[in-house]
Amino acid sequence: MTDYHVSALLMAVYFQGMDAAETSALTRIMVESGETWSWEDVDGPVVDKHSTGGVGDKVSIPLAPLAAACGLKVPMVSGRGLGHTGGTLDKLESIPGYRVQLTREDFARLLRDVGYGMGGQTGTFAPLDREVYALRDVTATVESIPLITASIMSKKIAEGVSALASDVKWGDGAFMVAYEDAEGLARSMIRIGAEFDVRVEALMTRMDIPLGRTIGHALEIQESIALLRGEPVDERLRELVTALAERMLVLGGLAEASGARARVEEALASGRALELFRANVEAQGGDPGVVDDPSLLPSAPCRREVPAPAACWLARLPAREVGYALIDLGGGRRTKGADIDRAVGFELLRRPGEEVAVGEAWCVVHARTEDEAAVAAERLSELAVWSEEPVELKPIVTRELGGDSVQHTKS
């Protein structure tokens, strides 16, 4: 099938949907299009995590070493940017020399020596999904529950994991804007997992504002390292990383729900997670010096501050439009296989819910030219919504789903 044949099929699925049997069949075909892995030669529970994508979502980068520091083995096959969202592989490639094209043997070595590996699909691992994924990105067929389900689950099933913690996002900056659609996606993934003997649990999380204080590949690597170093970071980011690590430990049988949080916090506070990140960077060909010297990461030549219009609270910053603003700045793709600038992005000095003084900078634009920085700064000024009264954000985790029942609900 040519690209245009597949594009026509994707559009048909986008509008007509797929029933459960069709979604299962598509998933199986994607799994069987390449090799599948097993881990008899690796000691320890093999568990992974996946996010359905968002703006500023760098969770996988600190989560994988944190989970490994708690004793899990994490063979994380990740993707590139899709639509208005960023991709974990693109972010990791901000690290000079970091190699994401890994074989099964590479992953086995990393799991034994470090505890985790982070790579992308190859010509032999779920190759059908890799081709379809790239076409979905440029044919406006991303927001489809059957296509998302098959894409995610085919990779995780082929990975040979026993369990999967899924971060299913909903809201303005997610592919599933409505909560009901996001929950439908979560339940679809849980059902497919059960068919292939992979236990899946999902955290339903809000993606109405960017996650963390950075949007942009190298900037998000810096923020991830700051989290692992125990430095102050956006508490919503830290909460989500911690919550997912807890789920992974419980799914892997290494902790009960009541004791998982303490184990995760200890692995972070002790510095073990940071040292495993350093070890992983070196093992995958990257420069481990980035852990101590962020200047080794790509840096944009132009920076422009965005001032607040008054003394007020930042009430809202629509994540989806911020994601598109990053694409316009050169940090995302408009066509299949296009190059991206990993140095550009946005640094939120104040995120929604925080107070700012009149004229004080609430954001810094990192750009290639002064003109591009000015255009992006103006766009962010137009996107920001301000309040004269304090603004309280709702919890980032709204529900936990496991099996066919809702396990926990938050306001």
C-alpha positions in Angstrom: 0.0 0.0 0.0 1.3 3.5 -0.8 1.2 6.4 1.5 -2.0 7.8 -0.1 -3.7 4.4 0.2 -3.0 4.3 3.9 -4.0 8.0 4.3 -7.4 7.2 2.8 -7.8 4.2 5.2 -6.8 6.4 8.2 -9.4 9.0 7.2 -12.1 6.3 6.9 -11.3 5.0 10.3 -11.1 8.6 11.7 -14.7 9.3 10.6 -16.3 5.8 10.8 -14.5 4.4 13.9 -13.8 0.7 14.5 -15.6 -1.8 16.7 -13.8 -3.8 19.4 -13.0 -6.8 17.1 -11.6 -4.5 14.4 -9.4 -2.6 16.9 -8.1 -5.9 18.3 -7.3 -7.1 14.7 -5.5 -3.9 13.8 -3.4 -4.2 17.0 -2.5 -7.8 16.3 -1.5 -7.0 12.8 0.7 -4.2 14.0 2.3 -6.4 16.6 2.9 -9.2 14.1 4.4 -6.8 11.5 7.8 -7.1 13.3 9.6 -8.9 16.1 8.3 -9.4 19.6 10.4 -9.4 22.7 10.6 -11.5 25.8 12.8 -11.0 28.9 13.8 -14.4 30.4 17.4 -13.2 30.5 16.5 -10.2 32.7 15.9 -10.4 36.4 13.0 -8.3 37.8 9.5 -7.3 36.8 9.3 -5.7 33.3 6.9 -2.8 33.4 6.4 0.2 31.2 4.5 3.5 31.1 2.9 5.4 28.3 1.3 8.8 27.9 -1.3 9.7 25.3 0.6 13.0 24.7 0.4 16.6 25.8 2.2 19.9 25.8 5.2 20.1 28.0 4.9 16.4 28.9 8.4 15.3 29.8 7.2 12.8 32.4 8.8 9.7 30.8 12.3 11.2 31.0 12.5 11.4 34.9 10.0 8.6 35.4 12.0 5.8 33.8 15.1 6.2 35.9 12.9 6.7 39.0 11.1 3.4 38.3 14.4 1.6 37.7 15.8 3.0 40.9 12.9 1.2 42.7 13.8 -2.1 41.1 11.7 -2.3 38.0 13.0 -3.0 34.5 11.7 -0.5 32.0 12.2 -1.1 28.2 10.5 2.1 27.0 9.8 2.3 23.3 8.7 5.9 22.7 7.6 8.0 19.8 8.3 11.4 18.2 6.2 14.5 18.2 2.6 14.0 17.0 0.4 16.9 16.0 0.7 19.8 18.6 2.4 17.5 21.1 6.1 16.8 21.7 7.8 13.5 21.5 10.0 11.8 24.0 12.6 10.7 21.4 12.9 14.2 20.0 13.5 15.5 23.5 16.1 12.9 24.3 18.0 13.6 21.1 18.6 17.1 22.5 21.3 15.4 24.5 24.5 15.4 22.4 25.2 11.9 21.0 22.2 10.2 22.6 21.2 7.2 20.5 17.6 6.1 20.3 17.9 3.4 17.6 18.2 0.3 19.8 17.9 -3.4 19.1 16.5 -6.0 21.4 20.0 -6.8 22.4 20.7 -3.2 23.2 17.6 -3.0 25.5 18.6 -6.3 27.2 22.0 -4.8 28.0 20.5 -1.6 29.3 18.0 -3.4 31.4 20.8 -5.5 33.0 23.3 -2.7 33.4 21.1 0.3 34.1 17.6 -0.9 34.7 16.0 1.0 31.8 16.4 1.9 28.1 14.6 4.5 25.9 14.5 4.0 22.2 12.3 4.2 19.2 10.8 1.8 16.7 13.1 0.2 14.2 12.5 -1.4 10.9 11.9 -4.7 12.7 9.9 -3.6 15.8 6.3 -2.7 15.1 7.3 -1.2 11.7 3.7 -0.9 10.5 2.8 1.3 13.4 5.9 3.5 12.7 4.7 4.2 9.2 1.1 4.8 10.2 2.2 7.0 13.1 4.1 9.3 10.8 1.1 9.5 8.4 -1.4 10.2 11.1 0.7 13.2 12.2 0.4 14.9 8.8 -3.1 13.8 7.7 -5.1 15.2 10.7 -6.1 11.7 11.8 -4.5 11.7 15.2 -7.6 12.0 17.4 -9.1 8.5 16.8 -9.6 6.1 19.7 -9.0 2.9 17.7 -5.9 4.3 16.0 -4.4 5.5 19.2 -5.3 2.2 21.0 -3.6 0.1 18.3 -0.6 2.3 18.1 0.1 2.4 21.8 -0.7 -1.2 22.6 1.0 -2.8 19.6 4.3 -1.3 20.8 3.8 -2.2 24.5 2.7 -5.8 23.6 5.7 -6.2 21.3 7.9 -5.0 24.1 7.1 -8.0 26.2 6.0 -6.1 29.3 3.8 -7.7 31.9 2.1 -4.5 32.9 1.6 -1.0 31.7 0.8 2.2 33.6 -1.0 4.5 31.2 -1.2 8.3 31.5 -4.4 9.2 29.6 -4.7 12.9 29.2 -7.9 14.9 28.6 -8.5 18.6 28.0 -7.5 21.4 25.7 -4.0 20.2 25.1 -4.8 16.5 24.7 -5.9 14.5 21.7 -9.0 13.6 23.7 -10.5 16.9 24.7 -13.6 15.6 26.4 -13.1 13.5 29.5 -15.7 10.9 28.3 -13.6 10.3 25.1 -10.4 10.0 27.2 -12.0 7.4 29.5 -13.2 5.5 26.4 -9.6 5.4 25.2 -8.4 4.2 28.6 -10.9 1.4 28.7 -10.1 0.4 25.2 -6.4 0.1 26.2 -7.3 -1.9 29.3 -9.4 -4.3 27.2 -6.7 -4.8 24.5 -4.1 -5.3 27.3 -6.3 -8.1 28.8 -6.6 -9.8 25.5 -2.8 -10.0 25.2 -2.1 -10.8 28.9 -0.8 -7.3 29.7 -2.2 -5.8 32.8 -3.1 -2.1 32.2 -4.0 0.6 34.6 -4.7 4.2 33.7 -4.4 7.6 35.4 -6.8 10.1 33.9 -4.9 13.4 34.0 -5.7 17.0 33.0 -4.0 18.6 30.0 -5.7 21.9 29.9 -2.5 23.9 30.6 1.1 23.0 29.7 2.7 20.5 32.1 5.7 21.9 34.0 7.4 25.1 33.3 9.1 24.4 30.0 7.8 23.7 26.5 10.6 22.7 24.0 12.9 19.8 23.7 16.2 20.9 25.3 14.4 23.0 27.9 12.3 20.0 29.0 15.4 17.9 29.4 16.8 20.6 31.7 13.5 20.5 33.8 13.6 16.7 33.9 17.1 16.8 35.3 16.1 19.4 37.8 13.4 17.1 39.1 15.8 14.2 39.5 18.2 16.5 41.3 15.6 17.3 43.9 15.4 21.0 42.8 12.1 22.9 43.0 9.9 22.2 40.0 6.3 22.6 39.2 4.5 20.5 41.8 2.0 19.2 39.2 4.8 17.7 37.2 6.4 16.1 40.3 3.0 14.7 41.5 2.3 13.1 38.1 5.8 11.5 37.9 5.5 10.2 41.5 1.9 8.9 41.0 2.9 7.0 37.8 6.0 5.5 39.5 3.7 4.3 42.4 1.4 2.6 39.9 4.3 0.9 38.1 5.6 -0.4 41.4 2.3 -1.9 42.4 1.7 -3.4 38.9 5.2 -4.9 39.1 4.5 -6.5 42.5 7.3 -4.6 44.2 5.1 -2.6 46.6 1.7 -2.5 48.1 -0.3 0.7 47.3 0.1 1.9 50.9 3.9 1.7 50.8 4.7 2.7 47.2 4.9 6.4 47.7 7.5 6.2 50.4 9.6 3.9 48.2 9.4 6.3 45.3 10.3 9.3 47.4 13.3 7.6 48.9 14.6 6.6 45.5 14.4 10.2 44.4 15.8 11.8 47.6 18.7 9.4 47.7 19.9 10.4 44.3 19.7 6.9 42.9 17.3 7.9 40.1 19.6 10.8 39.1 22.6 8.5 38.9 20.7 6.0 36.8 19.7 8.8 34.4 23.4 9.7 34.1 24.3 6.0 33.6 21.7 5.7 30.9 22.8 8.7 29.0 26.3 7.4 28.9 25.2 3.9 28.0 23.1 5.2 25.1 26.0 7.2 23.7 25.1 10.6 25.1 27.2 13.1 27.0 26.6 12.5 30.8 28.0 15.9 31.5 24.6 17.4 30.7 23.5 16.2 34.2 25.8 18.8 35.8 26.2 21.3 33.0 23.0 22.2 31.1 25.0 24.5 28.8 26.0 21.3 26.9 22.4 21.1 25.7 21.3 23.0 22.6 20.6 26.7 23.3 18.7 29.2 21.2 20.6 32.4 20.4 17.7 34.8 21.1 15.7 35.2 24.3 12.7 37.5 24.8 10.8 38.1 28.0 7.0 38.4 28.0 5.8 41.0 30.5 2.5 40.8 32.5 -0.1 43.5 31.6 -1.0 44.1 35.3 -0.6 42.9 38.8 -2.8 39.8 38.6 -2.9 36.0 38.5 -2.3 33.9 35.4 -5.6 32.1 35.1 -5.3 30.1 31.9 -2.8 29.3 29.1 -4.4 27.0 26.5 -2.0 24.1 26.0 -3.0 23.3 22.5 -2.3 26.8 21.1 1.0 26.8 23.0 1.9 23.6 21.2 1.1 25.1 17.9 3.2 28.2 18.8 6.2 25.9 19.4 5.7 24.4 15.9 5.7 27.9 14.4 8.9 28.6 16.3 10.5 25.6 14.6 10.2 23.2 17.4 7.6 20.9 15.8 6.8 19.2 12.4 4.4 20.2 9.8 5.4 17.5 7.3 6.4 13.9 7.6 10.1 13.6 8.6 10.7 17.4 8.8 13.7 18.6 10.8 13.0 20.4 14.1 14.9 22.9 16.2 15.5 21.3 19.7 16.8 24.5 21.2 13.7 26.7 20.8 10.8 26.9 23.2 9.1 28.6 26.1 10.1 28.9 29.8 7.2 29.7 32.1 8.4 31.8 35.0 4.8 31.9 36.2 2.4 29.2 35.3 -1.5 29.3 35.6 -2.5 29.7 39.3 0.5 32.0 40.1 0.6 35.7 40.8 2.7 38.2 38.8 3.5 41.9 39.3 2.8 44.5 36.6 5.5 44.5 33.9 7.1 41.4 35.5 8.2 38.7 33.0 6.0 35.7 33.2 7.5 33.8 30.3 10.8 33.7 28.3 10.8 32.9 24.6 13.8 31.0 23.3 14.1 31.5 19.5 16.4 31.5 16.5 16.0 35.1 15.6 14.8 38.3 17.2 11.9 38.5 14.8 10.7 35.0 15.6 11.0 35.7 19.3 8.9 38.9 19.0 6.2 37.1 17.0 6.0 34.3 19.6 6.0 36.7 22.5 3.1 38.5 21.0 1.2 35.3 20.5 1.7 34.2 24.0 0.5 37.6 25.3 -2.7 37.1 23.3 -3.2 33.5 24.6 -2.7 34.3 28.3 -5.9 34.8 30.3 -5.5 36.9 33.5 -7.6 37.2 36.7 -7.8 39.9 39.3 -8.6 37.2 41.9 -6.5 34.2 43.0 -6.8 31.2 40.8 -6.7 27.6 42.2 -5.9 24.7 39.9 -7.7 21.4 40.1 -5.8 18.2 40.8 -3.9 16.9 37.8 -4.9 13.3 38.5 -8.7 13.0 38.2 -9.3 9.2 38.2 -7.5 5.9 38.4 -8.9 3.1 36.2 -8.0 -0.6 36.5 -9.8 -3.5 35.0 -13.5 -2.5 34.4 -14.0 -0.4 37.5 -13.1 3.1 38.6 -10.8 2.7 41.5 -10.5 6.2 42.8 -12.0 9.6 42.1 -10.7 13.0 42.9 -12.6 16.3 42.8 
